[in-house]
Amino acid sequence: MSQTSRKTDRHPDPPEVENPKTAPVEGSTSNRIKDPDDWVTGHEPMTGAQASYLKTLSEQAHDPHAYEPDLDKAEASKRIDQLKDEVGR
């Protein structure tokens, strides 16, 4: 039985290129953390995960008004951060 030879040519590994998503930003420890006001999709409705987490945190913080079902992603993120601080998470 004869073995067929496989073509094993592969592209060479690309040269090291700095990934702008992981490169440090001057004056910042990370550029992965953006202000929610600067999010491109911040105006879109909050995600299901945000809604669920915000609802849970608002209950734990005894602040039912912190949860509003019509929040956008940016505002939900801000409220989540605020409530996390309040409940010690």
VOBA-1610 file (N, C-alpha, C; in pm, whole numbers, padded with zeros to 5 digits, always signed):
BEGIN
Met+00085-00115+00000Met+00000+00000+00000Met+00091+00123+00000Ser+00061+00214-00088Ser+00148+00330-00097Ser+00090+00444-00014Gln+00178+00515+00042Gln+00135+00631+00120Gln+00135+00752+00027Thr+00031+00826+00038Thr+00027+00948-00041Thr+00092+01058+00041Ser+00168+01138-00026Ser+00233+01245+00047Ser+00138+01362+00062Arg+00137+01415+00177Arg+00054+01531+00204Arg+00137+01657+00187Lys+00072+01755+00141Lys+00139+01882+00130Lys+00139+01945+00269Thr+00256+01969+00319Thr+00266+02021+00455Thr+00311+02167+00457Asp+00301+02230+00343Asp+00336+02371+00341Asp+00239+02446+00430Arg+00293+02526+00514Arg+00208+02610+00593Arg+00262+02751+00591His+00174+02840+00615His+00216+02979+00615His+00310+03001+00732Pro+00412+03080+00711Pro+00501+03109+00824Pro+00426+03188+00928Asp+00470+03175+01051Asp+00408+03252+01158Asp+00422+03400+01127Pro+00317+03477+01152Pro+00325+03619+01122Pro+00427+03687+01215Pro+00484+03795+01169Pro+00577+03867+01257Pro+00502+03920+01378Glu+00574+03940+01484Glu+00511+03992+01605Glu+00456+04131+01577Val+00326+04145+01595Val+00259+04272+01574Val+00189+04308+01703Glu+00200+04432+01742Glu+00136+04475+01865Glu-00015+04478+01845Asn-00086+04408+01930Asn-00231+04405+01926Asn-00283+04529+01996Pro-00354+04616+01925Pro-00401+04739+01990Pro-00500+04716+02103Lys-00562+04600+02107Lys-00657+04572+02214Lys-00588+04530+02343Thr-00462+04485+02332Thr-00391+04444+02452Thr-00274+04536+02484Ala-00244+04628+02396Ala-00133+04721+02419Ala-00172+04819+02528Pro-00079+04850+02616Pro-00111+04946+02722Pro-00136+05085+02664Val-00225+05155+02729Val-00257+05291+02690Val-00185+05385+02784Glu-00127+05489+02729Glu-00054+05584+02811Glu-00145+05639+02920Gly-00097+05635+03043Gly-00174+05687+03155Gly-00280+05592+03207Ser-00281+05470+03157Ser-00382+05373+03199Ser-00316+05239+03222Thr-00373+05162+03312Thr-00321+05028+03334Thr-00376+04931+03232Ser-00485+04968+03166Ser-00543+04880+03065Ser-00634+04961+02973Asn-00634+04924+02845Asn-00727+04990+02755Asn-00851+04902+02734Arg-00860+04795+02807Arg-00977+04709+02796Arg-01094+04767+02874Ile-01066+04857+02965Ile-01171+04916+03046Ile-01201+05054+02988Lys-01319+05065+02930Lys-01360+05192+02872Lys-01473+05250+02954Asp-01479+05380+02954Asp-01591+05449+03018Asp-01717+05413+02940Pro-01822+05369+03007Pro-01945+05332+02936Pro-01998+05443+02845Asp-01970+05568+02878Asp-02014+05678+02792Asp-01944+05677+02657Asp-01830+05607+02650Asp-01753+05600+02525Asp-01782+05473+02444Trp-01870+05387+02493Trp-01901+05264+02422Trp-01976+05295+02293Val-01938+05230+02186Val-02007+05247+02058Val-02151+05197+02069Thr-02172+05089+02143Thr-02306+05030+02155Thr-02374+05067+02287Gly-02322+05166+02356Gly-02376+05203+02487Gly-02520+05247+02485His-02568+05295+02372His-02706+05342+02361His-02806+05229+02337Glu-02754+05110+02309Glu-02844+04996+02283Glu-02904+04947+02415Pro-03017+04879+02408Pro-03078+04826+02532Pro-02982+04734+02606Met-02992+04736+02738Met-02904+04650+02817Met-02927+04504+02779Thr-02825+04424+02801Thr-02833+04283+02768Thr-02915+04210+02875Gly-02953+04090+02844Gly-03024+04007+02942Gly-02940+03981+03065Ala-02811+03961+03044Ala-02722+03936+03158Ala-02713+04060+03246Gln-02703+04178+03184Gln-02700+04302+03262Gln-02829+04318+03341Ala-02942+04294+03277Ala-03071+04310+03343Ala-03081+04218+03465Ser-03041+04093+03446Ser-03049+03996+03555Ser-02958+04036+03672Tyr-02835+04074+03640Tyr-02739+04110+03744Tyr-02782+04239+03814Leu-02830+04336+03737Leu-02875+04461+03796Leu-02994+04438+03888Lys-03086+04354+03848Lys-03203+04322+03930Lys-03158+04258+04062Thr-03066+04162+04052Thr-03015+04095+04172Thr-02945+04194+04265Leu-02857+04278+04209Leu-02785+04374+04291Leu-02879+04477+04354Ser-02980+04520+04279Ser-03074+04618+04335Ser-03150+04559+04452Glu-03181+04431+04445Glu-03248+04364+04557Glu-03155+04352+04676Gln-03030+04314+04650Gln-02933+04299+04759Gln-02903+04433+04827Ala-02906+04541+04749Ala-02879+04674+04803Ala-03004+04739+04860His-03116+04669+04854His-03245+04722+04901His-03276+04855+04832Asp-03250+04859+04701Asp-03273+04979+04621Asp-03345+04937+04492Pro-03475+04908+04503Pro-03548+04859+04386Pro-03556+04960+04271His-03537+05088+04300His-03543+05189+04194His-03417+05190+04107Ala-03312+05121+04151Ala-03189+05114+04070Ala-03211+05031+03944Tyr-03307+04940+03951Tyr-03339+04858+03833Tyr-03453+04923+03756Glu-03426+04950+03630Glu-03530+04998+03538Glu-03516+04915+03411Pro-03623+04854+03364Pro-03612+04762+03251Pro-03574+04827+03118Asp-03585+04959+03107Asp-03557+05025+02980Asp-03421+05093+02974Leu-03329+05056+03061Leu-03196+05119+03060Leu-03117+05077+02937Asp-03024+05162+02897Asp-02933+05121+02790Asp-02810+05055+02853Lys-02725+04999+02769Lys-02609+04924+02817Lys-02517+05009+02904Ala-02493+05132+02862Ala-02400+05218+02936Ala-02454+05251+03075Glu-02580+05290+03082Glu-02638+05326+03212Glu-02647+05203+03302Ala-02683+05089+03246Ala-02689+04965+03325Ala-02552+04933+03383Ser-02448+04949+03303Ser-02313+04921+03351Ser-02274+05013+03466Lys-02307+05140+03453Lys-02276+05236+03560Lys-02350+05199+03689Arg-02476+05163+03676Arg-02554+05127+03796Arg-02502+04997+03857Ile-02464+04903+03774Ile-02407+04778+03826Ile-02282+04807+03906Asp-02192+04891+03852Asp-02070+04925+03924Asp-02101+04993+04057Gln-02196+05084+04055Gln-02234+05156+04177Gln-02290+05058+04281Leu-02379+04971+04238Leu-02439+04877+04332Leu-02339+04774+04382Lys-02246+04734+04297Lys-02142+04641+04341Lys-02062+04703+04456Asp-02032+04830+04446Asp-01960+04899+04553Asp-02046+04902+04680Glu-02175+04928+04663Glu-02265+04937+04778Glu-02280+04805+04852Val-02287+04696+04778Val-02307+04566+04843Val-02176+04494+04873Gly-02065+04556+04836Gly-01935+04499+04870Gly-01889+04386+04780Arg-01920+04394+04654Arg-01873+04292+04559Arg-01756+04341+04482
//
